[in-house]
């Protein structure tokens, strides 16, 4: 097995964060207090935050008070005492949610989002709010990649990926409408999973697109991803996309022995945009993992256009209040999405939805012989500069299809993280995450 492309240690010295599973087990057993876990996280964040800028709102006193209250109540739950970061488009009743735009400066929600309620119920500490790009689809804000401060961490879940990579917290929430969980996870070298559409309710989260928005989890391990999604998933009685959905049991699925999955290797979409050095690493990894080449066919050729068109039409509707309140305070990117979306009439929009449905059916058929498929998370390592958060064409199709997608952070190119994306059939989240975990273990054998 080749060792080409296996990731090396990051150039900057980054603090080591215990896993969410380790912290929760220690707190439940009384070996550590939630207050101690909180204090340790705050110390780790302080080591890197001046350089990384992952946090939009972080109140140490409030976090410590929250931890003491948990200790007094007797910590319990799957995430007992675990410090968690929440993307700043997800409502928190005790912390501001400002959506990465000056138009929402000082905005204080009246209630927690469903996912925040569920984190609290699982015993987690909501440490603070992480930086997002403008309204989660516009201009980048100040966050830097912990592996190379001159490079983007990706977006729009910039701060969530960066703080996990920098060792601040073991678990963070992100959202994905095009590639905003998988791509920053890839650039920052962490695990990230966007589960099947509707798995996690979006109630209390700033909407961009009713057919494309997903909630996802970024973490330091597949096990922590599983713990997070298990705590967040299931019908909340409000988000229609989650209607009838049962909570996942991903942690239990990962606890079972991992057998070799049947893997496909899909170069679509936009393989021509993958950088040659990255393409060689992906090809070698696919060979090492025994993945069979799979061509999806010409029916997927317009996937990027279909995704962008439907997203823009829905973004134009969802972000109309911000546009009306202050279009001149929005970036050119946001205005282009809204103004371009308004030019798409009802017939054209419905035709885009029909095309997306046809691709969903075609993908389900193509994947019948396989457990999961390998594909790039991004065309290469994180680009230089902070203004551009990276090419999203490697993730748009899987977001539009609503299928589970996992970034596996075990490859590198030019000394920087390179994400391997594992995707699966709709609803097969456990199978997909198990395949991703097996791939990570198999590729890590190359280091021995």
MODA-V216297 format. One record per run of one state. SS is the DSSP state (hx for helix, st for strand, lp for the rest). FROM is the first residue (numbers start at 1). TO is the last residue. If there is no record, write none. Layout:
ss=SS from=FROM to=TO
ss=SS from=FROM to=TO
//
This chain:
ss=lp from=1 to=5
ss=st from=6 to=6
ss=lp from=7 to=19
ss=hx from=20 to=28
ss=lp from=29 to=33
ss=hx from=34 to=52
ss=lp from=53 to=54
ss=st from=55 to=58
ss=lp from=59 to=59
ss=hx from=60 to=73
ss=lp from=74 to=82
ss=st from=83 to=87
ss=lp from=88 to=89
ss=st from=90 to=90
ss=lp from=91 to=91
ss=st from=92 to=92
ss=lp from=93 to=94
ss=st from=95 to=95
ss=lp from=96 to=101
ss=hx from=102 to=104
ss=lp from=105 to=113
ss=hx from=114 to=121
ss=lp from=122 to=124
ss=st from=125 to=130
ss=lp from=131 to=133
ss=hx from=134 to=136
ss=lp from=137 to=144
ss=st from=145 to=145
ss=lp from=146 to=147
ss=st from=148 to=148
ss=lp from=149 to=150
ss=st from=151 to=151
ss=lp from=152 to=157
ss=hx from=158 to=165
ss=lp from=166 to=170
ss=st from=171 to=176
ss=lp from=177 to=181
ss=hx from=182 to=188
ss=lp from=189 to=190
ss=st from=191 to=194
ss=lp from=195 to=199
ss=st from=200 to=200
ss=lp from=201 to=204
ss=st from=205 to=205
ss=lp from=206 to=213
ss=st from=214 to=219
ss=lp from=220 to=221
ss=hx from=222 to=232
ss=st from=233 to=233
ss=lp from=234 to=239
ss=hx from=240 to=242
ss=lp from=243 to=249
ss=hx from=250 to=255
ss=lp from=256 to=262
ss=st from=263 to=265
ss=lp from=266 to=270
ss=hx from=271 to=273
ss=lp from=274 to=275
ss=hx from=276 to=288
ss=lp from=289 to=291
ss=st from=292 to=293
ss=lp from=294 to=297
ss=hx from=298 to=300
ss=lp from=301 to=302
ss=hx from=303 to=318
ss=lp from=319 to=319
ss=hx from=320 to=329
ss=lp from=330 to=331
ss=hx from=332 to=342
ss=lp from=343 to=345
ss=hx from=346 to=366
ss=lp from=367 to=371
ss=st from=372 to=376
ss=lp from=377 to=383
ss=st from=384 to=385
ss=lp from=386 to=392
ss=hx from=393 to=401
ss=lp from=402 to=404
ss=st from=405 to=413
ss=lp from=414 to=415
ss=st from=416 to=423
ss=lp from=424 to=428
ss=hx from=429 to=447
ss=lp from=448 to=448
//
